[in-house]
Amino acid sequence: MSSRENFDLCVLGRIKVEYQQDNSNFFPIEKKKMVYHKAIVKSVLSGDTVILRGKANQSTLEKQLSLAYVEAPRLKLGPNSKTDDEPFAFDSREFLRRLLVGKEVSFCIAYTTPNSREYGSIFLNNGENVTFQALREGWVKVRERKNKGDSSVDELEVLSVIEKAAQDAQKGIWGDKEKASRVVNYNLQGDTADFLKKYKKTPINGIVEQVRDASTLRVLLLLEPPEPQQHISLMLSGVKAPTVRKGIPDAEDLVEPFGEKAKFFVESKLLQRDVKVILEGQSGNNQALVGTVLLPGSNIAEDLVSNGLAKVVDWSIMLVTDGPVKLRTAEAVAKEQRLGIWEDHVARSKAGGEDHEFDGIVTKIISGDTLQIKVIRSGVEKKLQLSSIRQPKPKDPKVPEYNYEAKEFLRKRLIGKTVHVIIDYAKPPQDNFEERECATVKLGETNIAEKLVENGLAHVVRHKKDDEDRSSSYDQLLIAEQKAINNAKRIHNGKEPPVYKISDASETAAKARQFLHSFQRSGRIAAMVDHVANGSRFKIYIPKDNCKLTFLLSGIRCPRLGRSSSEKSEPFALEAVEFANHKTLQRDVEIEIENVDKTGGFIGTLWLNKSENFAVSLLEEGLSTIHEYSADQSPYTNQLYGAEKSAKASRKNIWSQDPDSVQVGEDLPASEEKEPQKEYVDVIVSEILSGGHFYVQIMEGSVHALERLMSEFSLYHKNSADNSHEQFQPRVNEIVSAKFTEDDQWYRARIKGFSPEAKTVDVTYIDYGNGETIPLSRTRPIPPNFSQLPPQSHEAVLSFLKVPAKEEDYGEEAYERFRDLAHNKQLVANIDFVDNKVRHLTLYDPRISQSPEMSLNAELVRDGLALVDKKLRYVRVNSSIVKKLSEAQEQAKKDRLGMFEYGDVTVDEDEDKVKRKY
């Protein structure tokens, strides 16, 4: 084959001339016999040189090939090179990179130099010669002839014609050389942390210049001018691929299983591709940058993990911008399908057996990371430690304080609540500790361990790399801990922890008497049951006074619990303790203290949910008996005796035995029943919501204080030039100043809802009870001196009655009738009961009412606009009043008044009871 024919085939690309073609991996070529091959362009070294690899998947066969007869400007070879880029060197390289990288091409070898460097031609799939394209765009130039007698003179003449056209058009390297230079840093200048802070979480255009292994890359960041281009080493966030280390001085070669395959996978997708880089952090060891690399529609870390070519790693998973879920899910699928590095993976059996996942009720907070939970479906109680977290270690001086706070954090949120439990793993017995099951516990959608960590009340355990015994929400725990560190929460704040010095008011009888009068004056005291000794004896903690005390229920006696395994308990003692634990242990309660005993124990009443007298509950369940002396001294005598009488009649628990064998107090004769204590107050009905639901102001000194406050309040807003409201963003439940629409005056109000889009707020006027929706501009921050007076409106309902709501049948009539009776009148009210701050009142008009049957409550019943509700808790101790109201209701039925005009509406209720019973 002549030199001219070689040139036609290999340089000019006249591929219609017959030639030999080989589609397999390329192989050595002799110039005398031109052979064409197929290959993939792996990378571009400069504007005239490429690296080719074989077509076969994972082929390691590579060849460097330079374009024949032309040359491109030289690039700087690296940070140690003494020469800079020649003008247009990077632009020339970029032209060829964008044209060829990742594409399948044909190539042939034109000649080989003495130093074994090969030169030839590359053709695109459409047959176009790459050398011609580069010349036409002005990114290469024709090499000068060193030997005038060279047989390639004809070829050079043809190429020179193309070059001349590019010169005349001032294309590429023939353009303005002043615009040809670039500024590039091969190493980070200054502190890595400062660079990260500047660009963190910001997508940056880049080019992957080298793949060291599948999860470690060399990337050129194309920062926005005038910032220089920047080379960085980048580790992929959240993943670690098998190591590939070869040819590194002073380091032994190491290629882990699937390392080469993973590296090839990344090279085929990323090498010299345009990518988006999101910098997310630094590695802890060498301070290398860590981040995410994105292709259009693809995240290389997720692709690696989903193909079993990388593992998810804990230390950087919390840095991932999109969070850990996608990576963890991809890894789980790869494990299940046994892909790549997981080919020998064996799924571990679930901890917990049949109770691996269940709903349960939290019965006790044992410590700041350990709970006792009762499984709902089986009734079994389990002691569970929260997975992958721990309290501060014993050597940490913050242990007592922050462990107490952690325990309180859990108690306030979880005790008595239904939670969802996932058993993650079991800790084997060690150091005198029994085997412990560790679980993720969720209240609704809230992971309680995550909340502990986020509030700086626990550390996250750092598990070993391949340790699968960890929380099912481990990544979220790591993220929460980092958030706590950033916000300097509690154990991370570097400050001295709070000190809790709890005194024991029951330490001695003399010390108890010192506390007695103060406790008696305080009335009901907020407290927490810390321990149940038996059904009626407790250890109580009072947060306000930071003290603990022994507390005994007055008026009752519970069966005695054996003090040791050898001492026999009285019948039903264990049941009483279990009932007390279930109802009171670690619950917020209220106590009323009446006296102290000779050992320093305080005697009184314990209230659950502000309305349930626990002594009465024990008597109702037949788990205690009356202690006559203290019961007769109690202000709740009737309730106590009534509860025991009911348990006797039902033969519950203690009373299921022979009644003669039970030592109890005698029932009070009916004639000796005491009327409930009356508590009369003067009131004004300030707002009516329905015929039985309203707000009142209590006419005592506070009402006069309100009048003075409102006068000063009005004057303040009239004269105020405060502009702080212009940026005011109120919070729900915040007390503010609000301008009432009806009279355009300022009043104190509570924010009930806030709509930023509409710029409106829902408010309730706390001194009157009414509410409305107003523009945000009609609210102001309230000065502190105007918020000291407590709200003067109190929510109330009519005692003993069920009154229809306004939208129900006869609701409007009941509303209007009550308005006629109560509006703008000073009334007298008896507070019969208080339930969660709602007062149950019997109202009297002092001008006409002299007895219960003349109350406003009775008026509504007589008019057939309300029904007597005998299900209310306080009905039994007000039997005489209820009897008279029931008589008034019977008369309204006979007279066909109000809701009875078409018949007896209570018949339907009775029928419903029968249906529910059977």
Number of C-alpha atoms within 10 A of each C-alpha: 9 8 13 15 14 20 19 16 21 24 28 20 21 15 15 9 9 8 11 9 14 12 12 12 16 21 11 8 17 11 15 12 11 19 21 21 20 23 24 21 26 24 24 26 21 22 27 26 20 23 17 24 24 23 19 12 11 15 12 12 13 16 19 17 23 23 23 22 23 23 20 26 21 20 21 15 12 12 12 8 10 8 12 17 18 16 20 27 23 20 20 24 24 18 18 23 21 14 16 21 22 22 13 18 21 20 23 24 26 23 17 16 8 7 6 8 12 20 21 18 25 31 24 15 12 7 14 15 20 23 26 21 16 25 26 22 21 24 29 29 25 19 14 11 12 7 9 9 8 9 11 16 13 13 17 17 12 12 21 17 13 19 25 17 15 23 18 10 14 14 17 22 22 19 16 12 12 8 9 16 15 15 12 17 15 13 12 12 10 8 8 14 14 11 14 17 12 10 14 16 18 13 15 17 18 22 19 23 20 17 20 16 23 28 24 21 22 17 23 24 21 17 14 10 8 7 10 14 18 18 20 19 17 23 25 24 30 27 23 22 26 22 21 20 16 12 9 8 7 6 9 10 12 13 14 12 15 18 21 20 19 26 23 20 20 21 23 19 13 23 24 25 19 16 21 21 24 22 28 22 23 20 14 10 6 7 11 17 21 24 24 24 26 20 14 8 6 11 13 20 26 23 16 26 29 24 21 25 31 27 24 22 18 20 16 24 23 24 23 22 14 11 15 21 14 13 23 20 14 20 24 15 15 23 22 14 15 17 18 21 22 18 13 10 14 10 9 8 8 15 18 16 9 8 15 14 18 17 18 24 20 23 25 22 23 15 18 26 24 21 24 19 26 22 21 13 10 10 11 10 15 16 15 21 25 22 29 26 25 18 23 18 10 9 7 10 12 20 17 15 16 23 18 15 19 21 19 16 18 23 23 14 12 21 22 21 14 19 23 19 24 21 24 23 23 19 14 10 10 9 5 6 9 10 11 17 19 27 28 25 27 18 14 10 9 12 18 21 32 25 18 25 28 24 22 23 29 27 21 20 16 14 13 10 11 8 8 12 17 20 22 17 17 23 21 21 26 26 20 22 26 18 16 23 18 11 14 15 18 21 24 17 14 9 11 11 15 12 10 12 9 13 13 17 24 23 15 13 16 14 13 23 20 11 14 16 13 11 18 15 11 12 13 17 20 17 22 21 21 18 17 19 17 22 28 24 20 24 18 24 26 20 13 9 12 13 16 21 20 22 27 27 24 26 26 25 22 26 21 18 19 14 10 8 7 7 9 12 15 12 16 19 21 18 15 24 22 16 18 23 21 15 15 24 24 24 21 20 23 23 25 20 25 20 18 21 14 11 13 21 23 30 21 20 23 27 21 16 12 17 15 15 19 20 29 26 20 24 27 24 21 25 30 28 27 27 19 20 12 18 19 17 12 17 15 20 21 21 22 25 26 18 21 28 18 15 22 20 10 14 16 17 18 23 21 14 12 9 12 8 9 12 10 16 15 10 12 16 7 7 6 8 12 13 11 16 11 10 10 15 14 17 21 20 22 21 21 21 15 21 27 26 20 22 25 24 22 21 16 11 8 15 16 11 12 17 11 11 16 17 10 13 21 14 12 13 15 11 8 9 8 10 9 9 14 11 9 13 14 19 14 14 13 13 23 24 24 27 21 20 12 6 7 10 15 22 20 24 27 23 23 17 16 19 11 10 6 9 12 17 24 18 28 21 23 21 22 22 23 17 17 12 16 17 15 21 15 16 26 24 16 17 13 7 9 15 14 8 12 11 19 20 22 20 17 21 23 24 23 26 24 18 26 22 17 18 9 9 13 18 20 17 18 26 22 16 18 22 18 11 16 19 16 12 15 18 23 21 25 19 19 20 17 15 12 8 11 15 21 23 21 22 27 27 17 15 8 9 15 11 9 17 19 15 20 22 26 29 18 27 27 24 22 25 29 27 23 22 16 15 10 13 12 18 18 16 18 15 14 13 16 22 14 14 26 19 16 21 24 17 16 23 23 12 14 16 18 20 23 19 14 10 12 15 13 12 10 9 11 11 11 10 11 9 9 8 7 5
